[in-house]
Amino acid sequence: MHISLLKQSLLICICVVSFSFLSVEKAEAGWFGDHVCCNSGSAIGSGDGRAGANNQVGGSSSGGSTSGIGSYIANVSTSPIPSNAHYTGQQTVNGVTYDVWSYAGSGTNYGPNLVSRPVSNGGNGNGGGGPFTGGGSSPKPATGYFDAVTPSNCSVYGWAYDPDNTAQAISVHIYKDNRAGQGTFVTACTADQARSDVNIKAHVPGNHGFTCVLPDSYRGTGDHALFIHAIDINGTPNALLQTNGKVMGCTPPPVPDVSVQNFVITHACSIDEMTASIVCPKTDLSFTIQNTGNKAISSGISVPYRVEYHLPADAATSPWRLAKTGSYTSGVDINGQSSTITQSVVNLPVGRSAVRVVVNPAPYAVALAETNVSNNISNSVPLTYVPGNTDLSFQSFAVTSACDTGLMAGNTPCPATKVTLALLNKGNKNVLVGMNVPYRVEYKDASGVWKTAVQDVYGGSIPAKSASGAGVSKSIIAVIPNLKMGATELRAIVNPVPRISSLNEVNFTDNVSTVITQTYAYAVGTVELIHKNEVVRYGATTTLDWSIDADYTFMCKLQGTFAPGVGQVLTNTPGIKSVGVVRTAGLTSTQNFSLSCTPKAGPGVPSDVVTRAVTIEVVPSVQEI
């Protein structure tokens, strides 16, 4: 087009009544509803495209600062398209088709300013063709529409495309609280969803709808103004989509809400199950995990838990002690309960412990992302473990069979002395077969030290105390070998090392029996001193018979007038009767003779001194007449 013709065309006023481009209701297609109306005509000028504005009064100028009625379109705009401009469509003036953008006016302008680019020109155009010379199509900025926000899933939707290539899906960038460069970038997504309404109204092919889900961090954070830019393919300024909206109270992200239900003790130790260290080897617990949140816990997601206990000796402010950790991975539906979880806790101490379960103990640091932790701790269950203990003592201790001392001789010990131990279990734990209750029988020697006579174990059972509290006894017969003659003190001790035995006996103050005395004593020996003649003549001699019979040693002494060479001291052989004859000296007067026997001290030996005495009378000689 020649410059002279362009100048002439400035004088031509073309009136277009009610001309509009794509007058589409917003609710129908999310499309802009601008009407480009040239009530008094449109002139092609050579300015920057900011010529005129709707509702301006008087005059016409390509500069757009003076008045006139109508909208003026420059055939070539040399200024950049403002970033806040939106594409309004195409207009044809004098046979030339223009792409037209509208942006807010300023200064003395009262309506939307317009900027244009010719769709096709044959040359530079009048006033300089700007950046597009040589004819052909000029790049057009991307356009689109921000339809609305869906608070329930915190998503925004609308459409966008680039007129330069409608077959290619473009990106949209979302900013919070202001446009790009001033607001905070939120997210990006691609406008590649089907929108038939856009295809029909805009006469463009391709899929240009978008639905962008905002990050969970924007849920429940209040209202924020959102600004969405369509990203242009050719680098043309990224247009801000029309009808920017707000995030209207996006609901918080779905989260699980784990709690503990039905926490109970299903099996506690019986007394007989308690160990020697006074702990319960296994306690069974049962509980369920409930999800009252709005997000299901998928199978494979680990729900950690721990079992804790608190002892009576602990202060109320003391931390709970860890007994067991575990995890549940089978999944929990929303508002559902898991299957019953049964766990065994080992070695809980004896006493009145309080037990509880804590589920998801670190909720802010695990994959569950649980935020409500007020109900993650179960009720506390009191658990009393009474120590299972035996309490052994003696109901009786006695000698039930002793040797016949009449058959014992020569200080011979009794080969087998039987004693009976009646054991009593006053505890609350059974003594089971095979527990092997140790015991020993002791005797006190001459130095006063107790020594072991018998050491053995009782392998039978002894029931715990009855419901009335009475103990139950069992008799044990023990045989003491070689109990010596004399009086011997005896006693018995049951479970002499109770703290380390499997019986788990803790009260052992009465584990020693009473002391009894078993006496093996010899019968007093017999001593005889016999003379054959009670009367002898003057100067005559006679004989005396003696005998000693004792199971112990006698030290005997003869007294009287005996023939020279007769021993004055006699001894016996224990257990064998000793006999002998002694001759007196010539007697000239009546004489007294005695045999005095003193026992040699020893176990069971009597202390009696045995004496036998005789008198022999002497008479004068008988003379014959």
Rosetta blueprint (number, residue, H / E / L):
1 M L
2 H L
3 I H
4 S H
5 L H
6 L H
7 K H
8 Q H
9 S H
10 L L
11 L L
12 I L
13 C L
14 I E
15 C L
16 V L
17 V L
18 S L
19 F L
20 S L
21 F L
22 L L
23 S L
24 V L
25 E L
26 K H
27 A H
28 E H
29 A H
30 G L
31 W L
32 F L
33 G L
34 D L
35 H L
36 V L
37 C L
38 C L
39 N L
40 S L
41 G L
42 S E
43 A L
44 I E
45 G E
46 S L
47 G L
48 D L
49 G L
50 R L
51 A L
52 G L
53 A L
54 N L
55 N L
56 Q L
57 V L
58 G L
59 G L
60 S L
61 S L
62 S L
63 G L
64 G L
65 S L
66 T L
67 S L
68 G L
69 I L
70 G L
71 S L
72 Y L
73 I E
74 A E
75 N L
76 V L
77 S L
78 T L
79 S L
80 P L
81 I L
82 P L
83 S L
84 N L
85 A L
86 H E
87 Y E
88 T E
89 G E
90 Q E
91 Q E
92 T E
93 V E
94 N L
95 G L
96 V E
97 T E
98 Y E
99 D E
100 V E
101 W E
102 S E
103 Y E
104 A L
105 G L
106 S L
107 G L
108 T L
109 N L
110 Y L
111 G L
112 P L
113 N E
114 L E
115 V E
116 S E
117 R E
118 P E
119 V L
120 S L
121 N L
122 G L
123 G L
124 N L
125 G L
126 N L
127 G L
128 G L
129 G L
130 G L
131 P L
132 F L
133 T L
134 G L
135 G L
136 G L
137 S L
138 S L
139 P L
140 K L
141 P L
142 A L
143 T E
144 G E
145 Y E
146 F E
147 D E
148 A E
149 V E
150 T E
151 P L
152 S L
153 N L
154 C L
155 S E
156 V E
157 Y E
158 G E
159 W E
160 A E
161 Y E
162 D L
163 P L
164 D L
165 N L
166 T L
167 A L
168 Q L
169 A L
170 I E
171 S E
172 V E
173 H E
174 I E
175 Y E
176 K E
177 D L
178 N L
179 R L
180 A L
181 G L
182 Q L
183 G L
184 T E
185 F E
186 V E
187 T E
188 A E
189 C E
190 T E
191 A E
192 D L
193 Q E
194 A L
195 R L
196 S H
197 D H
198 V H
199 N H
200 I H
201 K H
202 A H
203 H L
204 V L
205 P L
206 G L
207 N L
208 H L
209 G E
210 F E
211 T E
212 C E
213 V E
214 L L
215 P L
216 D H
217 S H
218 Y H
219 R L
220 G L
221 T L
222 G L
223 D L
224 H E
225 A E
226 L E
227 F E
228 I E
229 H E
230 A E
231 I L
232 D L
233 I L
234 N L
235 G L
236 T L
237 P L
238 N L
239 A L
240 L E
241 L L
242 Q E
243 T L
244 N L
245 G L
246 K E
247 V E
248 M L
249 G L
250 C L
251 T L
252 P L
253 P L
254 P L
255 V L
256 P L
257 D L
258 V E
259 S E
260 V E
261 Q E
262 N E
263 F E
264 V E
265 I E
266 T E
267 H E
268 A L
269 C L
270 S L
271 I H
272 D H
273 E H
274 M L
275 T L
276 A L
277 S L
278 I L
279 V E
280 C E
281 P L
282 K L
283 T E
284 D E
285 L E
286 S E
287 F E
288 T E
289 I E
290 Q E
291 N E
292 T L
293 G L
294 N L
295 K L
296 A L
297 I E
298 S L
299 S L
300 G L
301 I L
302 S L
303 V E
304 P E
305 Y E
306 R E
307 V E
308 E E
309 Y E
310 H E
311 L L
312 P L
313 A L
314 D L
315 A L
316 A L
317 T L
318 S L
319 P L
320 W L
321 R E
322 L E
323 A E
324 K E
325 T E
326 G E
327 S E
328 Y E
329 T L
330 S L
331 G L
332 V E
333 D L
334 I L
335 N L
336 G E
337 Q E
338 S L
339 S L
340 T L
341 I E
342 T E
343 Q E
344 S E
345 V E
346 V L
347 N L
348 L E
349 P E
350 V L
351 G E
352 R E
353 S E
354 A E
355 V E
356 R E
357 V E
358 V E
359 V E
360 N L
361 P L
362 A L
363 P L
364 Y L
365 A L
366 V L
367 A L
368 L L
369 A L
370 E L
371 T L
372 N L
373 V L
374 S L
375 N L
376 N L
377 I E
378 S L
379 N L
380 S L
381 V E
382 P E
383 L E
384 T E
385 Y E
386 V L
387 P L
388 G L
389 N L
390 T L
391 D L
392 L E
393 S E
394 F E
395 Q E
396 S E
397 F E
398 A E
399 V E
400 T E
401 S E
402 A L
403 C L
404 D L
405 T H
406 G H
407 L H
408 M L
409 A L
410 G L
411 N L
412 T L
413 P L
414 C E
415 P L
416 A L
417 T E
418 K E
419 V E
420 T E
421 L E
422 A E
423 L E
424 L E
425 N E
426 K L
427 G L
428 N L
429 K L
430 N L
431 V E
432 L L
433 V L
434 G L
435 M L
436 N L
437 V E
438 P E
439 Y E
440 R E
441 V E
442 E E
443 Y E
444 K E
445 D L
446 A L
447 S L
448 G L
449 V L
450 W E
451 K E
452 T E
453 A E
454 V E
455 Q E
456 D E
457 V E
458 Y E
459 G L
460 G L
461 S L
462 I E
463 P L
464 A L
465 K L
466 S L
467 A L
468 S L
469 G L
470 A L
471 G L
472 V E
473 S E
474 K E
475 S E
476 I E
477 I E
478 A E
479 V E
480 I E
481 P L
482 N L
483 L E
484 K L
485 M L
486 G E
487 A E
488 T E
489 E E
490 L E
491 R E
492 A E
493 I E
494 V E
495 N L
496 P L
497 V L
498 P H
499 R H
500 I H
501 S L
502 S L
503 L L
504 N L
505 E L
506 V L
507 N L
508 F L
509 T L
510 D L
511 N L
512 V E
513 S L
514 T L
515 V L
516 I E
517 T E
518 Q E
519 T E
520 Y E
521 A L
522 Y L
523 A L
524 V L
525 G L
526 T E
527 V E
528 E E
529 L E
530 I E
531 H E
532 K L
533 N L
534 E L
535 V E
536 V E
537 R E
538 Y L
539 G L
540 A E
541 T L
542 T L
543 T E
544 L E
545 D E
546 W E
547 S E
548 I E
549 D E
550 A L
551 D L
552 Y L
553 T L
554 F E
555 M E
556 C E
557 K E
558 L E
559 Q E
560 G L
561 T L
562 F E
563 A L
564 P L
565 G L
566 V L
567 G L
568 Q L
569 V E
570 L E
571 T E
572 N L
573 T E
574 P L
575 G L
576 I E
577 K L
578 S E
579 V E
580 G E
581 V E
582 V E
583 R E
584 T E
585 A L
586 G L
587 L E
588 T L
589 S L
590 T L
591 Q E
592 N E
593 F E
594 S E
595 L E
596 S E
597 C E
598 T E
599 P E
600 K L
601 A L
602 G L
603 P L
604 G L
605 V L
606 P L
607 S L
608 D L
609 V L
610 V E
611 T E
612 R E
613 A E
614 V E
615 T E
616 I E
617 E E
618 V E
619 V E
620 P L
621 S L
622 V L
623 Q L
624 E L
625 I L
